[in-house]
Amino acid sequence: DQNASRDRQLIAPLWHTAAFVPLILGLSAASYLLTRRFASGGAIPGGARLVAYLVTLLEEWGLVLYVWLAIRKRGVTMRRVINARWTSARAVWRDFGIALLVLVGFFVIEGLGTAIFHGRMSTASRILKQLTPHTALELVVWTLLSVSAGVCEEFLFRGYLQEQFRRLTGSTALAITLQALLFAAGHGYQGWALMLIIACIGILFGIVAVWRSSLAPTM
């Protein structure tokens, strides 16, 4: 029937996405609840911070595995989703150049958002300050987590969800918007003001991914 035909056109079964979305929201809600206890300025123990980094790493790669197991059954590979097309040094430098422009856009959005929501970001700022590394070991693991996030989040949101939503709705603009909203919703621990900024960043990244037909620049 029509529903079965549409499901076959998706890069993963519809039930897979229906389970993935609440999973993202649930993990975000858990992170929000865990960090609220430090909103008043209470110190996060160093060991707890390190555990948080490691748990987040496991969560990110666990979600990547969950998606990969589904898309591979549809003949979709991670290489195809990322689509770097680095067949020459020129292609590599081109994507690095685009990445620098994306980074500028990132800071512009962040700066404008911070200026607009300045009075509502004190709690988020305190939490983020507590979550940043305080020791050399934490810095190493945090750097690994940051690099990992660049790969995992682009694959999950701009690679998987954006394409899945595009095929579901038939609209690229709607797909970009939906994945950006979920991208923001996945950062519950940062508070609603930062989540709005993150949604705008998600839209920027989504547009670049569509324009380049590749995740390499935003990764």
Buried (B, 14 or more C-beta within 10 A) or exposed (E): EEEEEEBEEBBBBEEBBEEBBEBBBEBBBEBBEBBBEBBEEEEBEEEEBBEBBEEBBEBBBEBBEBBBEBBEEEEBEBEEBBBBBBEEEEBBEBBEEBBEEBEEBBEEBBEEBBEEBEEEBEBBBBBBEBBEBBEEEBEEBBEEBEEBBBBBBBBBBBBBBBBBBBBBEEEBEEBBBBBBBBBBBBBBBBBEBBBBBBBBBBBBBBBBBBEBEBBBBBB
